[in-house]
């Protein structure tokens, strides 16, 4: 049965900004650790993807910051796939402070399978079968995307 993947990260002091909060860019790193851990737990470590002549690249990431995290906080990263489409898979992710359960950030990430030369390719069937261990299509998206108008000078 598919399930959401979880991992823990302890915030290191050097990941914080001068105000003592986790720097916003670190959340992108934490989310990546969550996705890689989920893939490994599903039986598809990233090294195995590379050995078979593929890679997975982030196409886009949308993050909403909800509450700060601080040095020495233990964070719980929840990760799961909500959609497969050709070369793409859509991940939903959340980070909670473990001590009090407060939601710190949520993200939606689209990742694409590519060949070693960078060309997008359909997710190989054997790899998709493994990834379906963290495929929860009925989950409500954590990040309702807001459509923005394109920038026009």
N, C-alpha and C positions, 0 to 999 in steps of 0.2 A: 504494500500500500504506500503511495507517495506520501512524503512528509516534508515539513519545513526543516531545513538544516540550521544548526546552531553552533556557534563557537564563541569563545571568550577572549577578550583582549584587555590587558591591563595598560592603562594610559601611563606613558613615561613622561617625566618632567619636561624633556626637551620637545615634546609634541605640543606644548602649550604656548600661547602667545603671552605678551607682557602683562595682560590682564589676568592670567592664570587659567584661562579657558583653553580647551583643546582648539588648536588652530583649525579653521574651516577646511583647509586642504587635507588634513589628516583623515577626515571622515571618508574621503574618496579612497584612501589607502585601506581603511578599516573595512569598507564595503568590498574592496577587491579581495582582501583576506577572507572575508565571508564567502564570496563566490568560489574562490579556489578551494577552500575547505569543503564546501558543499559538493563540488565536483569530485574531490578526493573521496569523501564519504560515500558518494554514489558509485565509486569504483572506477572513476575516470580522472586520475591525477593529471595535472597539466603536462607533466613530463611525457606521459603516454600519448597525449594529443600531439605533442611535438615530434615524438619518435615515429609517428605514423604519417608525418609530412603535412600536418595541419597546424593551425594556431587559432586562437580565439581572441578577437580584438574588441575593445569597447567602441561602439559606434556613437553612442551618446549616453549621458548620465544626467539625471535631473535629481537634485538633492533639495530637501526642505529641512532646515534646521529648526528644532523645536525647543530644546533646552540645553544648557551648557553641560559639558563634562570637564573634569578636573584631573590633575595629576593623581595617580594611584587609584582612580576609579576603575572598577572592573566593569567592562562593557560586554553585553550579550548581543551578538550580531545574528539576526535571523535572516535567512536567504532562501528563496525558492523561485522557480520558474513558473510564469503564468501563461506563456505563449511560445509556440514554435511557429516559424513561418520561413520556409526556404532555408537560407543561411542564418537567419536571425533567431535568437531566443531572447525573451524579455524576462528580466529578473525583477522581483520586488524584494526590498530589503528594509530592515528596521534595526536601529541600535537603541537599546535600553540600558540605563544605568542599573547594574545588578542590585546594588544596595537598597534602592527604593523603587525600582521598576519604572522610573520616569523615562518617557520616550525622548531621546536626544536628537534623533534624525531619522528620516526615511529617504529612500531612493528608488528610482526606477532606472534600470540600466538595460540597454539593448546591446547585446554582444553578437558578433558575426563570426561564423566559422570561415576561415580562409585557407587556401593552399599556402604552402611555404613561400610562394612568389607574391602573396598578397591578394590574389583573386578570390572573391567570395565564392563559396561552394555550399551546396546543401549539406546539412549536418549528416555525416555518415550514419546509416541506420543502426549499426552496432553501438555507436557513441550515443545516439539519441535514446536508444533503449536504456542505457545506463543512466542518462540524465533524467529519464522519466521517474526515477526514484525521488526527485525533488520537484516534480512537475505537479503543481496544484492549480489547475485552470479555473476552478470554481472560487478561488480566493478573491476577495474584494481588493482591488488595487489600493495600495497604501498611499500612492501619490496620484491624486487626480490631476492630470496635466492641464494646465491653463493654456489655452491657445492665445498666443500673443501676435500682434501685428508685426510684420517685418519692419525693421528699422529703415526709415527713409530720411535722408538728411534734408 
